[in-house]
Amino acid sequence: MECRLHWENVRRVVWTVALFLTTMSPTTLAESGYIITASKYFMPGSTEAVCINLVDVTAEVTLHLLHSGAVHVPPISQVSTDGAVHGQVCLEIEVPSLPRYSWRLTLRASVEGTTDSGEPFSDINERTVGVFSTGLETFVQTDKPVYKAGQVVRIRILTLKYPSMKPFTEQYNEVYITSPDDIRVRQWHFIETQEGLIDLAMQLSDDPVLGTWTIHATVNGRSTRQTFKIDEYVLPKFDVIITPPSYVFVLDQTVEFSVCGLYTYGQPVRGSIAVNVSIERLEPTLALSVQDTGDDGCHKFTFPLSHFPSVQYLYNWYFIFNVDFTEAATGRFNIDSWYSYCNIFNPSIKLYQPIW
């Protein structure tokens, strides 16, 4: 974090994410002073860093931590530099464990020394800092939001300590799962973490209760909930992709095209394919088929162009591919008939008599 001190002949207090205490001695030049940087919030039972930057001043710095509003009461913690210092130095002040009502403290800075020009420099400045006890925030995740009967629900739990954001590595009191009718179905007690993480799993039955289920995680008496759903199994939809040639020359010997089945979530569909090929339905169709596409869900078909003898007399007509795809796993037939078109190209040859 970059801190800039704007030189003026008055005292200035700057507040940002951290707490800044700046001062100028009225008996010294404007460019002599100091800035102290500390967190706005201290955590009980921790050690907090406070940094002092002395500008054109050599002085001893003492920090006191006091109960706010207390008069003639010894500080609860203090720390000093080892003699007079110049430039920047950081001190660590102990923050003891405090009662719940002690939510604010006073940080007092005492600076005693001389300026670079040899004049005496003395100043005391105070600011209030907030005190927050260590908090816990628990995060519960499942590997997916919706499950089907017979699947495994995989659970991961992580608890972070606030404000340090370090993982909580002690035992969890309890983790349990309830069904939509609020019946406890599975539970774990006194769970150990793996570097702060907990991995759990629950196998669903073949006929679970449908609806919203709830995961309950309890740590240090504080409970966190996360839901997931169990829904009916719905057969995934799939599309049929036909890839014909861009065009067909009447002089070609064969015509190749491919057909693939693809689920809407991207995986191939294994199944059987039946194709009817025609020229704009003017001639009897050519029936092609394959019983098993294989794991890739695709098959490449080839047929001789000679099967359609009238093609050589046609110009700008089309082949039509009518495809029916049946899913192998379920025998489910794709309800729609899939069509694709391919232009038949018949270049005409003209002879011209030279003009003399």
C-alpha positions as CSV (number, residue, x, y, z in Angstrom):
1,M,0.0,0.0,0.0
2,E,1.5,3.4,-1.0
3,C,1.0,6.2,1.5
4,R,1.8,9.8,0.6
5,L,2.1,12.6,3.2
6,H,1.0,16.0,1.9
7,W,3.2,18.7,3.5
8,E,1.1,21.4,5.2
9,N,1.6,23.7,8.2
10,V,-1.4,22.0,10.0
11,R,-2.1,18.7,11.5
12,R,-3.7,16.2,9.2
13,V,-5.4,12.8,9.9
14,V,-5.9,10.5,7.0
15,W,-8.3,7.6,7.0
16,T,-8.3,4.8,4.4
17,V,-8.5,1.1,4.7
18,A,-5.9,1.3,7.4
19,L,-5.6,3.9,10.2
20,F,-3.2,6.8,9.6
21,L,-1.9,9.1,12.4
22,T,0.1,12.0,11.2
23,T,1.3,15.1,13.0
24,M,3.6,18.2,12.6
25,S,5.2,19.9,15.5
26,P,4.1,23.6,15.5
27,T,7.6,24.7,16.5
28,T,9.3,22.9,13.6
29,L,9.4,23.3,9.9
30,A,6.5,21.9,7.9
31,E,8.5,19.1,6.4
32,S,9.3,17.5,9.8
33,G,6.8,14.9,11.1
34,Y,5.7,11.3,11.1
35,I,3.0,8.9,9.9
36,I,1.9,5.8,11.7
37,T,0.0,3.1,9.9
38,A,-2.1,0.4,11.7
39,S,-5.1,-1.7,11.0
40,K,-8.5,-0.2,11.8
41,Y,-9.4,-3.5,13.5
42,F,-7.5,-5.6,16.0
43,M,-8.2,-9.3,16.8
44,P,-8.1,-10.4,20.5
45,G,-5.2,-12.8,21.3
46,S,-3.2,-11.7,18.3
47,T,-0.1,-9.7,17.5
48,E,-0.8,-6.6,15.4
49,A,1.9,-4.8,13.3
50,V,2.1,-1.0,13.6
51,C,4.5,0.9,11.3
52,I,6.1,4.3,11.9
53,N,7.6,6.5,9.2
54,L,9.6,9.4,10.6
55,V,10.3,12.3,8.2
56,D,13.2,14.5,9.1
57,V,12.9,13.4,12.7
58,T,15.0,11.1,14.9
59,A,12.9,9.9,17.8
60,E,11.9,7.1,20.2
61,V,8.4,5.9,19.6
62,T,6.2,4.2,22.2
63,L,2.8,2.6,21.5
64,H,0.2,2.1,24.1
65,L,-3.0,0.1,23.8
66,L,-5.7,1.2,26.3
67,H,-9.4,0.7,27.0
68,S,-11.3,3.5,25.4
69,G,-12.4,6.1,27.9
70,A,-10.2,4.8,30.7
71,V,-8.5,7.5,32.7
72,H,-5.4,6.9,34.9
73,V,-5.5,3.2,34.0
74,P,-2.3,1.3,33.0
75,P,-2.2,0.3,29.3
76,I,-3.2,-3.3,28.5
77,S,-0.2,-3.6,26.2
78,Q,2.7,-1.4,25.1
79,V,5.8,-1.6,23.0
80,S,8.7,0.9,22.2
81,T,11.5,1.3,19.7
82,D,15.0,0.3,20.8
83,G,16.1,3.9,21.3
84,A,15.8,6.7,18.8
85,V,15.1,5.7,15.2
86,H,14.9,7.4,11.9
87,G,13.0,6.6,8.7
88,Q,10.6,3.6,8.8
89,V,10.3,1.0,11.5
90,C,7.5,-1.5,12.4
91,L,6.6,-2.6,15.9
92,E,4.4,-5.6,17.0
93,I,2.0,-4.9,19.8
94,E,0.3,-7.7,21.7
95,V,-3.5,-7.7,21.8
96,P,-4.6,-9.8,24.8
97,S,-7.8,-11.8,25.0
98,L,-10.6,-9.4,26.0
99,P,-14.1,-9.6,27.4
100,R,-17.0,-9.5,24.9
101,Y,-17.9,-5.9,25.9
102,S,-14.4,-4.6,25.0
103,W,-15.1,-3.9,21.4
104,R,-13.1,-0.7,21.1
105,L,-9.5,0.2,22.2
106,T,-7.4,3.3,22.0
107,L,-4.0,3.2,20.2
108,R,-1.7,5.9,21.6
109,A,1.5,6.9,19.9
110,S,4.2,8.9,21.8
111,V,7.1,10.4,19.7
112,E,10.0,12.0,21.5
113,G,13.2,13.2,19.7
114,T,14.7,15.9,17.6
115,T,14.4,17.1,14.0
116,D,17.2,16.9,11.6
117,S,17.9,20.6,12.2
118,G,18.5,19.8,15.9
119,E,15.2,21.2,17.3
120,P,13.3,19.2,19.9
121,F,10.3,17.2,18.7
122,S,7.5,15.8,21.0
123,D,4.0,14.6,20.2
124,I,1.3,12.3,21.4
125,N,-1.6,11.1,19.2
126,E,-4.5,8.8,19.8
127,R,-7.0,7.0,17.6
128,T,-9.7,4.4,18.3
129,V,-9.4,0.9,16.8
130,G,-12.2,-1.7,16.6
131,V,-11.8,-5.1,18.2
132,F,-13.4,-8.2,16.6
133,S,-13.4,-11.6,18.1
134,T,-12.4,-14.5,15.8
135,G,-15.4,-15.5,13.7
136,L,-16.0,-18.6,11.7
137,E,-17.6,-18.8,8.2
138,T,-18.5,-22.3,6.9
139,F,-18.9,-23.1,3.2
140,V,-20.7,-26.3,2.2
141,Q,-20.6,-27.5,-1.5
142,T,-21.9,-30.5,-3.4
143,D,-20.5,-31.7,-6.7
144,K,-23.7,-30.8,-8.5
145,P,-27.0,-29.2,-7.6
146,V,-29.5,-31.9,-8.8
147,Y,-29.2,-35.7,-8.3
148,K,-31.0,-38.8,-9.6
149,A,-31.9,-42.0,-7.8
150,G,-28.9,-44.3,-7.2
151,Q,-26.3,-41.5,-7.6
152,V,-23.7,-40.5,-5.0
153,V,-23.9,-37.1,-3.3
154,R,-20.4,-35.8,-2.7
155,I,-19.9,-33.1,-0.1
156,R,-17.0,-30.8,0.6
157,I,-16.9,-28.5,3.7
158,L,-14.5,-25.7,4.5
159,T,-14.5,-23.3,7.5
160,L,-12.5,-20.1,7.5
161,K,-11.5,-18.0,10.5
162,Y,-12.3,-14.4,10.3
163,P,-10.5,-12.0,9.9
164,S,-7.3,-14.0,9.4
165,M,-9.1,-16.1,6.6
166,K,-7.1,-19.2,7.7
167,P,-8.8,-22.6,7.5
168,F,-10.4,-24.1,10.7
169,T,-8.5,-27.3,11.3
170,E,-10.2,-28.6,14.5
171,Q,-12.9,-31.2,14.8
172,Y,-16.4,-30.6,13.5
173,N,-19.1,-31.3,16.0
174,E,-21.6,-32.8,13.6
175,V,-22.7,-33.1,10.0
176,Y,-26.0,-34.6,9.0
177,I,-28.4,-34.7,6.1
178,T,-32.2,-34.4,6.2
179,S,-34.8,-35.3,3.7
180,P,-37.6,-33.0,2.4
181,D,-39.8,-34.3,5.2
182,D,-37.2,-33.3,7.8
183,I,-36.0,-36.9,8.6
184,R,-32.3,-37.3,9.5
185,V,-31.1,-39.8,6.9
186,R,-27.3,-39.7,7.4
187,Q,-25.0,-38.3,10.0
188,W,-21.3,-38.0,11.0
189,H,-19.9,-37.0,14.4
190,F,-16.5,-35.5,15.5
191,I,-15.2,-35.3,12.0
192,E,-11.5,-34.6,11.5
193,T,-10.4,-32.3,8.7
194,Q,-7.7,-32.7,6.1
195,E,-5.8,-29.4,6.2
196,G,-9.1,-27.7,6.9
197,L,-11.2,-29.6,4.3
198,I,-13.9,-32.3,4.9
199,D,-14.9,-34.7,2.1
200,L,-18.1,-36.8,2.7
201,A,-20.3,-38.9,0.5
202,M,-23.8,-40.3,0.7
203,Q,-25.2,-43.1,-1.6
204,L,-28.8,-42.4,-2.7
205,S,-31.2,-45.3,-2.8
206,D,-33.0,-46.5,-5.9
207,D,-36.2,-44.8,-4.7
208,P,-35.3,-41.7,-2.6
209,V,-37.8,-39.0,-1.6
210,L,-37.9,-36.4,-4.3
211,G,-37.4,-32.7,-3.5
212,T,-35.0,-30.5,-1.6
213,W,-32.6,-32.1,0.9
214,T,-30.5,-30.2,3.4
215,I,-26.9,-30.6,4.7
216,H,-26.3,-29.3,8.2
217,A,-22.7,-28.7,9.4
218,T,-22.1,-27.7,13.0
219,V,-18.7,-26.3,14.2
220,N,-18.2,-24.7,17.6
221,G,-21.9,-24.7,18.2
222,R,-22.6,-22.7,15.0
223,S,-24.7,-24.4,12.3
224,T,-24.6,-23.9,8.5
225,R,-27.0,-25.3,5.9
226,Q,-26.8,-26.1,2.3
227,T,-29.5,-27.7,0.1
228,F,-29.5,-29.9,-3.0
229,K,-32.3,-31.5,-5.0
230,I,-33.3,-35.0,-6.0
231,D,-35.4,-35.1,-9.1
232,E,-36.9,-37.7,-11.4
233,Y,-34.6,-39.1,-14.1
234,V,-35.4,-37.6,-17.5
235,L,-33.9,-39.1,-20.6
236,P,-31.5,-36.6,-22.1
237,K,-32.4,-35.2,-25.5
238,F,-30.1,-35.7,-28.5
239,D,-29.7,-34.2,-31.9
240,V,-28.8,-35.7,-35.3
241,I,-26.1,-34.0,-37.3
242,I,-25.9,-34.8,-41.0
243,T,-22.8,-33.7,-42.9
244,P,-23.3,-34.0,-46.7
245,P,-20.8,-33.0,-49.3
246,S,-20.9,-29.3,-50.3
247,Y,-22.0,-30.4,-53.9
248,V,-22.0,-33.4,-56.2
249,F,-20.7,-33.4,-59.7
250,V,-22.6,-35.6,-62.2
251,L,-19.3,-37.1,-63.2
252,D,-18.5,-38.3,-59.6
253,Q,-18.4,-42.0,-59.0
254,T,-19.6,-42.0,-55.4
255,V,-21.2,-39.8,-52.8
256,E,-20.1,-39.7,-49.2
257,F,-21.9,-38.2,-46.2
258,S,-21.8,-38.8,-42.4
259,V,-24.4,-38.9,-39.7
260,C,-23.8,-38.4,-35.9
261,G,-25.9,-38.5,-32.8
262,L,-25.1,-36.0,-30.1
263,Y,-26.6,-35.4,-26.7
264,T,-27.5,-31.8,-25.9
265,Y,-24.7,-31.9,-23.2
266,G,-22.1,-32.8,-25.8
267,Q,-21.6,-36.5,-25.5
268,P,-22.0,-38.9,-28.5
269,V,-25.1,-41.1,-28.8
270,R,-24.5,-44.7,-29.7
271,G,-27.3,-46.2,-31.8
272,S,-28.5,-47.4,-35.2
273,I,-29.2,-45.2,-38.3
274,A,-31.6,-45.6,-41.2
275,V,-31.2,-43.2,-44.2
276,N,-33.3,-42.7,-47.3
277,V,-31.6,-40.8,-50.1
278,S,-33.6,-39.3,-53.0
279,I,-33.3,-36.6,-55.7
280,E,-36.1,-34.2,-54.6
281,R,-38.3,-37.3,-54.2
282,L,-38.5,-37.8,-58.0
283,E,-37.0,-41.3,-58.1
284,P,-37.3,-44.3,-55.9
285,T,-35.2,-43.7,-52.7
286,L,-32.0,-45.5,-51.8
287,A,-32.1,-47.1,-48.4
288,L,-28.9,-47.2,-46.3
289,S,-28.5,-48.3,-42.7
290,V,-26.1,-49.2,-40.0
291,Q,-27.0,-51.2,-36.8
292,D,-24.3,-49.8,-34.5
293,T,-22.5,-46.5,-34.8
294,G,-19.9,-47.4,-32.1
295,D,-18.9,-45.3,-29.2
296,D,-18.3,-42.2,-31.3
297,G,-22.0,-42.1,-32.4
298,C,-21.1,-41.5,-36.0
299,H,-21.1,-43.4,-39.3
300,K,-19.9,-42.5,-42.8
301,F,-22.1,-43.7,-45.6
302,T,-21.1,-44.1,-49.3
303,F,-23.3,-44.9,-52.3
304,P,-22.7,-45.0,-56.1
305,L,-24.0,-42.1,-58.0
306,S,-24.9,-44.5,-60.8
307,H,-27.9,-45.6,-58.6
308,F,-29.6,-42.4,-59.9
309,P,-29.1,-42.6,-63.7
310,S,-31.2,-39.5,-64.3
311,V,-28.7,-37.3,-62.5
312,Q,-26.7,-36.6,-65.7
313,Y,-29.7,-34.8,-67.2
314,L,-30.5,-32.7,-64.2
315,Y,-29.3,-29.2,-63.5
316,N,-29.4,-27.5,-60.1
317,W,-31.3,-30.3,-58.4
318,Y,-30.8,-31.6,-54.9
319,F,-30.1,-34.8,-53.0
320,I,-32.3,-35.2,-49.9
321,F,-31.1,-37.2,-46.9
322,N,-33.9,-38.4,-44.6
323,V,-32.3,-39.8,-41.4
324,D,-33.9,-41.7,-38.5
325,F,-31.7,-42.3,-35.4
326,T,-32.4,-44.9,-32.7
327,E,-30.6,-44.7,-29.3
328,A,-29.0,-48.0,-28.5
329,A,-29.2,-47.7,-24.7
330,T,-33.0,-47.2,-24.5
331,G,-34.2,-48.1,-28.0
332,R,-35.6,-44.6,-28.1
333,F,-36.4,-43.4,-31.6
334,N,-35.7,-39.8,-32.5
335,I,-39.2,-38.5,-33.3
336,D,-38.2,-36.0,-35.9
337,S,-37.0,-36.9,-39.3
338,W,-33.8,-35.1,-40.1
339,Y,-33.2,-33.7,-43.6
340,S,-30.2,-32.3,-45.3
341,Y,-29.7,-31.1,-48.9
342,C,-26.9,-31.4,-51.3
343,N,-26.7,-29.5,-54.7
344,I,-26.1,-31.6,-57.9
345,F,-23.8,-29.6,-60.1
346,N,-24.0,-30.3,-63.9
347,P,-21.7,-27.9,-65.7
348,S,-22.8,-27.2,-69.3
349,I,-20.3,-27.2,-72.1
350,K,-20.8,-24.8,-75.0
351,L,-18.9,-24.5,-78.2
352,Y,-18.7,-21.2,-80.0
353,Q,-17.8,-20.7,-83.7
354,P,-15.1,-18.1,-84.2
355,I,-16.3,-14.9,-85.8
356,W,-14.1,-13.7,-88.6
